[in-house]
Amino acid sequence: MSRGESTGRCVVWVGRPSVEEHFGLIRAGWRTLVADPARLDTSLPECGDTAIAVVDLRASAQAAVRVLQELRDSHPGLAWIGLTGHRTPANDPSIQHVLPQAFELIDGASSLQALRQALQRVPADGIPVLDDDQPSVMTGNSPAIRALSQNIRKFAPVELPLLITGETGTGKEMAARALHQLSGRRDRPFAAINCGALPANLVQSELFGHERGSFTGATSRRIGHFESADGGTVFLDEIGDLPLDAQTNLLRVLQEGTIERIGSCQSIKVNVRVLAATHVDLEKAVAQGRFREDLFYRLNVLRLRMPPLRERNGDIELLAQYFLDAFRESYGTRARAFSTAARKAMNAFAWPGNVRELMNRVQRAAVIADDALITPDDLELNADVPGLDRDSLGSARTSAEREAIVDCLRASAFNISECARRLRVSRVTVYRLCKKHQLALDQLR
């Protein structure tokens, strides 16, 4: 059974599919409906709440985008795939401004198989697919996590270096994996390297490789992470811990796309996208001479901020239940849910270790809990726990909510309908949030 059949989702083709395309998807098990922009008297198809749009931009692109906007108004959060071709307007703002919002863009001249594979990659909830064996830190409905998900989709297809910032435990590596999986490099290697865990005398060898006999103990040639990941993505976690000499070689990779193994004078071309992450202030590290300024500017082309858990208003209970359910599937514990007191304690706690700390506490509580409901004592949370500061917690959440609303308004060019669609709320809610945070739309524009 295909994924289309198993999930009950349908494809809405915006445009005029060829006979091969239309019946090819039907034969693959996808219920396929057509919304032809050329037929103005045709209403939008009744596709339910589990639809995926395929938007044909190869001809009549402006009309196809108009129909797409109507579909997205009636189906907030609709995932869509764009088919492009040589006739797709290259400079039309009405077309270009929606392209970064696509789940994927496919060359319309490519095979039907490519489209079918892209449809199977679209997650049901519109959130990037991560490793199935690991609970997703991006589970949630808060404005902060919705803005993060939007930015991941926007940055994933762009072949530029990206810097991920955020406190420890916020899920920076998971975000990097999502960026890789949503990019055109998804079928190539993903190399995750913790720079802080590399021995100082082996950093260069680990990253760039070495030749036999280049130093004591080098009994054979070694291929480094950058060369092994050719065509894919290299994720450098804790980039601030990278020694200065390795920073120089990393700069060469970013500027010239070449590496040199230790003990060799031959340059090797590598094609990798570099994602870097840090929980320290790199600007301060630059000022203190601990990080190269030119490397910082090279890495900081795109920037993704991971929100701390205390700013993700409403997500804590969802994440906790998610972690508990995942743990129960593996170990069959007695605990099934959280008591009212436990939920209150979790929402009141400041979570200095963020999502990682929450997951660890939930798993430990699931093991020691005597009943079906986990208590605050099982979580080792109570009113006297260090880190509990309700006033500062409320202030942080309010600040994060305001920042997320402003960012979304700017990203949607202050179009209230578009902002509501991106946040998956009603227009009334957007106006209410603007009033709550004293945001004057006219002045912001």
N, C-alpha and C positions, 0 to 999 in steps of 0.2 A: 504493500500500500504506500502511495506517495505521501509526502508531507502535506500536500494540498488536501488530500482526502482525510488524513488523520486529524487535521486540525479544524476542518470545516471552513477554511478561509477561501475567499474567492479573489480573482484577479479582475480589476476594472481596467480595461485597455482604453486609454484616452487617445483617440485617433482612429486610424483605419488599419487594422492588422491585415497582413497578407493571409491567404488561405492556409499556407504552411504554418504561420505563426499562430493563428487562431486555433486550428485543429491540433497543432502540435502541443499546445498547452492543455487542451481538453483531453487528448490522449494520455498526457502525463498525469491526469487526475485533478487538474485545477478547474474549478467552475469559473468560466471566463465570460465576462460581460463587457459589452462595447459601449463607450460613450463617445460618439462621433461628433466633434465640434462643428463639422460642416452641416449637420442636421439640427438647425436651431429649434425645431419644434419637438425635439426629443428630450424628455426629462431625464434626470440622472437615474441610473439603475438602482434598484433596491438591493443593496449588497450586504445589509446587516452591519454589525459592528466589527467584523473581522475581515476587513478588505485590505488588499494591497493594490496600489495603483501602478500601472505601467504607462508612462507618459511618453508618447511618440513625438519627439521634437524634430524629426527628420523633415517634416513638412507641416505647414500651418502651425508653427511653434507657438505663436502668440495666442491663437485660439485654444491650443492644448493647455497652455498655462492658465488661461481663464477658467476652463473647466476644472483643472486641478484645484484652483482656489475655491471653487464652489464645493468640490468634494471634501476639501479639508475643513471648510466651514461646518459641514454636516457630520464630518468624522474627525474630530480633533485628535491629533497624534497619528494621523494616517501616514504609514510608511509608503514611499514611492520610489520607483526605479525609473531613470530617464534613459531613453534611447536617442542617441545623437548620431549625426551624420554630417557630411560636407555641406548640407543645406541649412544646418542649424545656425541661426544668426549668432555671429561671434561677438558682436558689440551691442546688441540690443539690451538695454538695462532691464526691461521687463522680463527677459529670459535669464540673463546672467544672475540677477539677484536671488533667484530661486534655486539655482544649480547647487550651491553648497548645502542646501537642505535635503538633497536627495540621499537616499540610503546608498545608492550606487548609480554610476553612469556607465552605460555600455555602448560601445560602437555599434550602431544599428546594422552595420554590414557584417558583424560577427555572427556566429552560429546561434541557432535556437537553443542549443545546449547551454551556452553561456547564460542566457536569460533564465532558463530553468534552474540552473545552479544558483544564480543570484536570488531568485525567489525563495529557494530553500534556506538561504542564509538570513532572511529577514526574520528577526525574533517577533514573537506574538505581541510583546508589550512595547516594541519600538526601542528598547534599551539595548545597547551593544551586547552581543553574545560573548560571554567569558568562558573560562574553563569550567566544564560541567562538574568537575570534582571539587570546585571551590565555591562556597557561597559568595554571591556578588555584593560588593560593598556599595554598588549603585542601586540596590533595591531601595525604593522609597518614592514619595510623592511631594517632597518639600520643594519650594521654589529653588533652593540652592542646588538640589540634585537634578532638577529638570534643566536648569541652566547649564550644569556640568554636562549632562547628556547631549544637549544641543551643541555645545562647544566641541565635544568629542566628534560628533558627526561632521561638524564644520571643518575641523582640523585634519581628520583622518586621511582624506584623499590628497592633501596638499603635501608636495614633496619638499618640505622645509624642516630644518631642525626645530625641536620643540622642547621647552623647559617646563617640567611639572613641579610645582611648589606645593607645600602643605606640611602640616605637622606629622610627626611619626604616627603610623597606624591609620592613616586616612585612605590608604589603598592606591598609592601612586603606581605601583607595578601593575595592578589590575587595570588602571586607566591606560597604561602604556600598552598592555596586551589588547585592550579594546581598540585603541588607535591602530594597532597592527592588523587586527582581524577585520577592521572596516576599511582597510586600505587596499590598494592594488597589489601589495606585497604579501597578502595573507597566505599565499601558497609557498612562500619562501621562508627561510629560517627567522626565528625570533630569538635573539641572544640577550639574556638578562644578566648583567654583571654588577655585583655590589662592590663599588670601588673601595669602600672602607674595609672590606674583608680581604683585599688582595695584599699579600706581603710586599713591602716596599721594594724589595730587590727583585720581585718577579712581575711587577705591574706591566712593564713594557713587553715582556715575553707573553704574558697572558693575553694582552690586548692585540699585539701586533705580530707575535711569533718570533722564532729564532732559528738560526741555522746550526747544524751540528758543529760542535767545537767552538762556538762563539763565546762560551764562558765555561767555567768549571762545572761539570755535571750535565752539560748539554750534549748528551750522547747520541742524539738524533734530531732531525729537523722537527720543529713544532709549528703547526698552523695556529695562528691566534684567532681570537673571537671575531675580529673584524673580517678577516679573510674567510672564515668558516660561514659567516652570515651574509656573504656576497649575494646581492639581490634582495635581501630582506631588511630587517630592522635590528639595530643595536640599542639596547636600553641600558644606560649608565646610571645606576642608582647611587645616591650619595656622591654626586659628582664633585662636591666641595672637598672631598677627602683625596682627590686625585693629586699625586705629586706634580710639582711644576714641570719637570722634564717630560712627564707623560702628557701634561696639558699641551706642551709645544707640539708633540706628535699628533695629538687629537686635532689641534688647529689645522695641521697639514691635511688631515683627512677631510675636514669640513671645507677647506679652501680649494684643494686640488683633487680630492678623491683618490689619493694614493697613500700607501703605507710602505714601510721598509722593515723587513725582519731584522732582528738584532744579528749582527755579523754579516749583513749583506748590504751592498750598495745599489741593489736593483730595486727600482720603484715598481710596486704592484698596484694596478688599478682595482679599486673596490667600489661597488655600487651599493651603499647602505644608507638608510635613513637613521639619523641619530636622534634618539629621545633621551633626555637627561632629567634626573629628579634630584631634589635636595630639600632638606627640612631646615637648612641654615640660610641666613641672609647672605646671598652671594654678593650683593652690592657692598656690604660691610667687609666681606672677605677680600674683595677687590681693593677697597680703600686701605686694608691692612697689609696688602701685598701678598696674600695667601692664594689669590686666584687671578689668573691673567685677565686683564680687562678686555683684550681683543677676543679671547675665547668666550667670555661672558656675552659679548654682543653677538657673536656668531651663534651661540646656543639660544639666546633669548629672542629669536625671530618671532616665534609663536609662544604663548605662555598659557598654561592651564593651571588654575588654582584649585586644589582639592579642599573642599570645605570641611572644617572640623565637625565632629559629631554634634557638638553643642549648638551649632548653627543650623542643623538639619531638623527644624521643627516638625515633629510628627513622625519622623522616620525611626526613632529608637525602638518603639514597640514592634514595628514591622520587621526591622532587622533582627531583633532578638528572637521573634517567632521563627523567622527564616533560618537562623542559625540552629535553633532548637530542633526544628523539623529535619534539617539536614543531618544533625547529629543523631537523632533518633533512627533515621533510616539505616545508619551504619551500626548502631549499638543497641537499639531497642530499649531505651531507658524508660523508667516508669513515668517520668515527668512529661506532661503533654502541653502545658500552657503556664501562664504567669498569674499569680494572684493580683488582686487590685492593689494591695500594698506594694508588691514588687514592681508593678508598672509605674506607680507613683515615684518609687525610689529611683528607678532607672531614669525617668524623665527629669528628676531633680538633680541627678548627679552630673558633674561637669565633664567626666570622661577625658582625663588627660591623655590616656592612651588611645583614644578614639575608637574606631570600629574594631581594631585588633583587640583592644582591651574588652570591649563588649562581647566579642565572640568567645574569648578565653573565659570570661566570667560565666557566660551562659553554658558553655560546655562543662565547666567545673560544677556548676549548680545542677546540671542535668544528671551528673554522676552521683552527687551526694544527696539529692532531694529524696525525701521519704514518701512524698505524696505526688499526686498527679499535677498539683499546682506548685510552681516554684515560688518560694518566699524571699523576702529581702535578706534573711539570714543565709539562705542558700547562695545568694548572689554576693554575700558579704557587703551588703549595702545597708546603711542606716543613717539616721540624722546626724550622727557624729563622724561620718566618714570624711577624711580629708579630701578636699576638692569640691565639697558641696557649698555652693554659693548661689543661692536662688536669685538674688538681685542681679549679680553680674551675668548669670546664665540667661535671664530674661532679656537683659540689655543686648547681649551678644546675638540672641535669636532675632530680636527686633532689627538690629543693625544689618544682619545677614539678609533678612527678608527684604528690607528696603533696598539693599545693594542689588539683590537679584531682580527686583522689579525694575529698577532703573536700567540695569544692563539689558534686560529683555526689551524694554521700551526702545532703547537706542538701537538694538539689533533689528527690531522690526520697524524702524523709521517712525516710531511713535504712532503706528497704526494699531489702534486698540484691539481690533478683531484679530490681527495677526499675533499680537502679544498674548491675547487670551488663548489662542490656538496653541501657541508654543508652551504656555504654562499649563494647558489642559484645564482651564477654568473658564467661567462665563465672563462676558464683557462687564457685567455688573460687579463681579468680584474684582476685576482689574480697577474699576473706578473706586470701589470701596477701599482697596489697598492704597491707591493714590491718595485718597482722602485721609486714611489712617496715618500715612507717613508724610503728609503735608507736601505732596509733590504737585507743583503747579505745571501742568503739561505745556501751557503756552510758553512759560519761561524756559523749560527744558528743551523745547524745540528750538 
